[in-house]
Amino acid sequence: MRFATLLWCVLLAPSVQALEAYSCRNGFFPAFAGQVRHAEITADAGERVHFRDDAAGCPDNASCVQKAYLIDGDRLLLGKQTAGWACVWYFAEKREFVGWLPVRNLTVDPPAPKPTADDWTGRWEPIAGGNTIVIAKPSPDAPLAVEGQAIWQGGLNGFGERVVHLGAFSGRAWPAGDLLQVAEGDGDYDCSVTLQYVTGNLVVTDNSHCGGMNVRFDDVYRKTP
């Protein structure tokens, strides 16, 4: 009986990996590229659905509740769901908010139609920072041409100069549904970038081999006018 009770508790408990601390924040969210969906907040009139932090013990503890909140009808990006919680990305006017929200307050959109070449093509930028991704369609029968530029700015060096590291990638590829994979080679240390188109957003992650130290393309991009 004791063994059976212990087994039942293990089966009911959320996995440690699923609720790993510090796994739902701005820098980590793009790693969900390939599984991101568009969703909408469902809440009662006047109800505020607060974001929850991803620190140790979160999102369940009351101390995890943040000031930022959403209301019924707000639209967002959903990265993963586990143990009744969802990791989401929300674009405000000047910044993004990333954190855990209760699954019960989310309605996931049905699968969207396959994005067209026009959906992909254009100049894409995150809400902050200096990264850019440009996607073009050279001809109707050609794959998409993709070029990216990234920058990381650190502190001052011993000469009082700003430390700046740069990154870049380019390549051509055919989309597979809402995914686009661009690789500059097939080696372990060759730059590889994954892009997912999600209802006007581009969720991008790379393999950390596309530039200097700390340079990453990981972000959520929007097409510029």
C-alpha positions as CSV (number, residue, x, y, z in Angstrom):
1,M,0.0,0.0,0.0
2,R,2.8,2.4,0.9
3,F,4.5,1.8,-2.5
4,A,1.2,2.3,-4.4
5,T,0.6,5.6,-2.6
6,L,4.2,6.8,-3.5
7,L,3.7,5.8,-7.1
8,W,0.4,7.6,-7.4
9,C,2.0,10.8,-6.0
10,V,4.9,10.6,-8.5
11,L,2.4,10.2,-11.4
12,L,0.4,13.2,-10.3
13,A,3.4,15.5,-9.6
14,P,4.5,17.8,-12.5
15,S,7.9,17.0,-13.9
16,V,10.8,19.0,-12.5
17,Q,12.0,19.8,-16.0
18,A,8.5,21.1,-17.1
19,L,8.4,23.7,-14.3
20,E,12.2,24.4,-14.2
21,A,12.9,27.7,-12.6
22,Y,13.9,30.6,-14.9
23,S,12.5,28.8,-18.0
24,C,9.8,31.3,-19.0
25,R,11.3,34.7,-19.7
26,N,12.2,36.9,-22.7
27,G,15.5,35.2,-23.5
28,F,14.2,31.7,-23.2
29,F,10.8,32.0,-25.0
30,P,12.2,32.0,-28.5
31,A,13.4,28.5,-27.9
32,F,9.8,27.4,-28.3
33,A,10.0,28.2,-32.0
34,G,8.1,25.5,-33.8
35,Q,5.5,25.1,-31.1
36,V,4.3,28.6,-30.6
37,R,0.5,29.3,-31.0
38,H,-1.6,32.4,-31.0
39,A,-4.1,32.6,-28.1
40,E,-6.6,35.0,-26.4
41,I,-7.3,35.8,-22.8
42,T,-10.6,34.6,-21.5
43,A,-11.7,36.3,-18.3
44,D,-14.8,37.7,-16.5
45,A,-15.7,41.3,-16.8
46,G,-13.2,43.3,-14.6
47,E,-11.0,40.3,-13.9
48,R,-7.3,40.8,-14.1
49,V,-5.1,37.9,-15.1
50,H,-1.7,38.6,-13.6
51,F,1.6,37.4,-15.0
52,R,3.6,35.1,-12.7
53,D,7.4,35.0,-12.3
54,D,9.5,32.0,-13.3
55,A,11.8,32.1,-10.2
56,A,12.3,29.1,-7.9
57,G,8.9,28.0,-6.5
58,C,7.0,29.7,-9.3
59,P,4.5,30.0,-10.7
60,D,2.4,28.5,-7.9
61,N,3.5,30.6,-4.9
62,A,1.6,33.8,-4.2
63,S,5.0,35.7,-4.2
64,C,5.3,34.9,-7.9
65,V,2.4,37.2,-8.9
66,Q,3.6,40.3,-10.8
67,K,1.9,43.7,-11.2
68,A,1.5,43.3,-15.0
69,Y,-1.8,41.8,-16.0
70,L,-4.1,41.1,-19.0
71,I,-7.8,41.3,-19.5
72,D,-10.4,39.5,-21.5
73,G,-9.7,39.6,-25.2
74,D,-6.0,40.4,-25.1
75,R,-4.1,38.6,-27.7
76,L,-0.7,36.9,-27.1
77,L,1.7,34.2,-28.1
78,L,1.7,30.9,-26.2
79,G,4.9,28.9,-25.9
80,K,4.3,25.8,-23.8
81,Q,1.7,24.5,-21.4
82,T,2.4,22.3,-18.4
83,A,0.8,21.5,-15.0
84,G,-2.1,24.0,-15.6
85,W,0.3,26.9,-16.6
86,A,1.3,28.4,-19.9
87,C,4.4,30.4,-20.8
88,V,3.3,33.4,-22.9
89,W,4.7,36.4,-24.6
90,Y,2.6,39.6,-24.8
91,F,3.4,42.7,-26.9
92,A,2.6,46.0,-25.2
93,E,3.1,49.3,-26.9
94,K,6.7,49.8,-26.0
95,R,7.9,46.5,-24.6
96,E,7.0,42.9,-24.2
97,F,5.8,40.9,-21.1
98,V,6.8,37.3,-20.7
99,G,5.7,34.9,-17.9
100,W,3.3,32.2,-16.7
101,L,-0.5,32.5,-16.9
102,P,-3.2,30.0,-15.9
103,V,-4.2,27.8,-18.8
104,R,-7.8,28.1,-17.7
105,N,-7.7,31.8,-18.8
106,L,-6.4,31.0,-22.3
107,T,-8.2,30.1,-25.5
108,V,-5.9,28.8,-28.2
109,D,-6.6,29.8,-31.8
110,P,-7.3,27.0,-34.3
111,P,-4.4,26.2,-36.6
112,A,-3.8,29.1,-39.0
113,P,-3.5,28.7,-42.8
114,K,-0.1,28.1,-44.2
115,P,1.7,31.4,-44.5
116,T,2.2,32.7,-48.0
117,A,5.4,34.1,-49.5
118,D,4.0,37.6,-48.9
119,D,3.6,36.8,-45.2
120,W,7.3,35.9,-44.9
121,T,8.9,38.6,-47.0
122,G,9.9,41.9,-45.6
123,R,12.1,43.5,-43.0
124,W,11.7,42.1,-39.5
125,E,12.8,43.7,-36.2
126,P,12.2,43.0,-32.5
127,I,10.6,45.6,-30.3
128,A,14.0,46.6,-28.8
129,G,17.6,46.1,-29.8
130,G,19.4,46.4,-33.1
131,N,18.8,43.0,-34.7
132,T,17.2,42.8,-38.2
133,I,16.1,40.0,-40.5
134,V,15.3,40.6,-44.1
135,I,13.4,37.9,-46.1
136,A,13.0,38.2,-49.9
137,K,11.5,36.1,-52.7
138,P,14.0,36.5,-55.6
139,S,11.6,34.8,-58.1
140,P,8.3,32.8,-58.1
141,D,10.2,29.5,-58.5
142,A,13.1,30.3,-56.1
143,P,13.3,29.6,-52.3
144,L,13.2,32.5,-49.8
145,A,16.4,34.4,-49.4
146,V,17.1,35.3,-45.7
147,E,19.7,37.6,-44.2
148,G,20.1,38.5,-40.6
149,Q,22.3,41.0,-38.7
150,A,22.6,41.0,-34.9
151,I,24.5,43.0,-32.3
152,W,25.3,42.7,-28.6
153,Q,26.6,45.7,-26.6
154,G,28.4,45.1,-23.4
155,G,30.2,47.4,-20.9
156,L,33.3,49.5,-21.4
157,N,36.7,48.0,-21.9
158,G,40.0,49.1,-20.3
159,F,40.2,51.9,-23.0
160,G,36.8,53.3,-22.2
161,E,35.3,51.9,-25.4
162,R,32.0,50.1,-25.6
163,V,32.4,46.3,-26.2
164,V,30.4,45.4,-29.3
165,H,30.0,41.9,-30.8
166,L,28.3,41.3,-34.1
167,G,26.6,38.4,-35.8
168,A,25.1,37.6,-39.2
169,F,23.7,34.8,-41.3
170,S,22.4,34.3,-44.8
171,G,20.9,31.5,-46.8
172,R,18.0,30.3,-49.0
173,A,15.4,27.8,-47.9
174,W,11.8,26.7,-48.6
175,P,9.3,27.1,-45.8
176,A,7.7,23.9,-44.3
177,G,4.3,25.1,-43.2
178,D,5.0,27.9,-40.7
179,L,8.6,27.0,-40.2
180,L,11.7,28.1,-42.0
181,Q,15.1,26.6,-41.3
182,V,18.3,28.4,-42.5
183,A,21.7,26.8,-42.1
184,E,25.1,27.9,-43.4
185,G,26.4,24.4,-43.3
186,D,25.8,20.9,-41.8
187,G,28.5,21.0,-39.2
188,D,28.0,21.3,-35.5
189,Y,29.5,24.7,-35.4
190,D,27.9,26.1,-38.5
191,C,25.2,28.8,-38.0
192,S,21.7,27.5,-38.0
193,V,18.5,29.5,-37.5
194,T,14.9,28.5,-37.0
195,L,12.1,30.9,-37.8
196,Q,8.4,30.3,-37.1
197,Y,5.7,32.6,-38.6
198,V,2.8,33.0,-36.1
199,T,0.1,35.4,-37.2
200,G,2.2,38.4,-38.1
201,N,5.1,37.5,-35.7
202,L,8.4,35.8,-36.4
203,V,9.7,33.7,-33.5
204,V,13.4,33.2,-34.0
205,T,16.0,31.0,-32.3
206,D,19.6,30.1,-33.3
207,N,22.2,27.5,-32.3
208,S,24.6,30.1,-30.7
209,H,27.0,29.8,-33.6
210,C,25.9,32.9,-35.6
211,G,28.3,35.5,-34.3
212,G,30.5,36.7,-31.5
213,M,30.2,36.0,-27.8
214,N,26.7,36.7,-26.4
215,V,25.3,37.5,-29.9
216,R,21.9,35.8,-30.5
217,F,19.1,36.2,-32.9
218,D,16.7,34.8,-30.3
219,D,13.7,37.1,-30.1
220,V,10.2,37.7,-31.4
221,Y,10.2,39.9,-34.5
222,R,7.6,42.0,-36.2
223,K,7.5,43.3,-39.8
224,T,8.4,46.9,-40.2
225,P,6.3,49.2,-42.4
